[in-house]
Amino acid sequence: MADTPWSDGVPGVTQRPIRPGDSFIYEFKATQYGSYWYHSHFHCQIEDGLCLPASALIKFGGGSGDEDALPQTVFWGCKETKGSIETIETREPDDLIGEWVAIDIIGGFSFITAVMSIDEHDMWVYAVDGSYVEPQKVQAITVSNGDRYSVFVNTKNAGKFKIRCSSVNIAPILVGHAILSVGSKNSTTVSTPFIDIAGRPTSPEVKYFDQAIAHPFPPEFVAAKADAFFPLSMQVDGASYLWAMNHTRLMPTDIDAAVEPVLFAPAVDKQNNVTITTKLNTWVDLLFFTGSEPMPPHPIHKHGNKMFQIGSGVGHFKWNSTEEALKDIPENFNLFQKYDHGYLI
């Protein structure tokens, strides 16, 4: 949303709510490559409203790229179906065996954390939350709400292979399936899974994606010292689906229908338990502390730019800055091989 923050889509912050029967056109320039998705930020529609993927194919290193250089198979079309279960029929040749397929995985669910895998197929994870990382060869990926993973899959054998998605929450087990069909539409062979219905590995050889070693590719670097430091405590407040930041809950009704969205009338130097004011072109350290357990994996995310997760730990954070903590517990930080996690989770 560079240069067009009013297209960010948050009622009360960057725009007024879109009233029933009205419309709002979001116009922005896609300046960053990667896999993204858009969804509603208004009341119950946050979970049950409009949500769709959006991918930007931009030449590595920037620039507009050369669309004519892409193989025509990139543009295979899809057609709608009218069954009780949503399916997609793709038009593709029968000689895909041995070819590479690019798949974007998006955690567009609510409280669920799930494990995803494709029977008998390795996945090469090459991007996380829209940014390139050093590739990892895995058989399973743990996906939380809002997560985005881009993977390459080599279709080495003909047949029908289940794409499995199994929840790993304490709540009831939920399982979903799709089919990767390679060069054999009539295959009846049952594929061999890497995970069971609870998302657990079916053998010791099954490798899960490891976020801790998902370093940016090419390497990216952060400032040696932050310009500001904000400790933020997160806790469940009143109900399992309500949260508070620094013991202060800000309900959508408190801001959604504001006369003027924050973007239109920003308050200079405003600092309180629900507002942080920073300066342009500065480095800011945000410390997220879980004030109660259990907590969902994604109680907060940030709009506008990404972040570097440079450390983590267990217990009370007694220091006044990241620099102080780094001196006492350097093993909890990763400043030399940094990785970009995208969403603030």
Buried (B, 14 or more C-beta within 10 A) or exposed (E): BEEEBBBBBBBBBBBBBEEEEEEEEEEEEBEBBBBBBEBBBBBEEEBEEEBEEEBEEBEEEEEEEEEEEEEEEEEEEEEEEEEEEEEEEEEBEEEBBEBEBBBBBBBBBEBBBBBBBBBBBBBBBBBBBBBBBBBBEBBBBBBBBBBBBBBBBBBEBBBBBBBBBBBBBEEEEBBEEBBBBBBBEEBEEEBEBBBBEEBEBBEEEBBBBEBEEBBBBEEBEBEEEBEBBBBBBBBBBEEEEEBBBBEEBBEBEEBBEBEEBBBEEEEEEEEEBEEBEEEEEEEBBBBBEEBEEEEBBBBEEEEEEBBBBBBEEEEEBEBEBBEEBBEEBEEEBBBEEBBBBBBBB
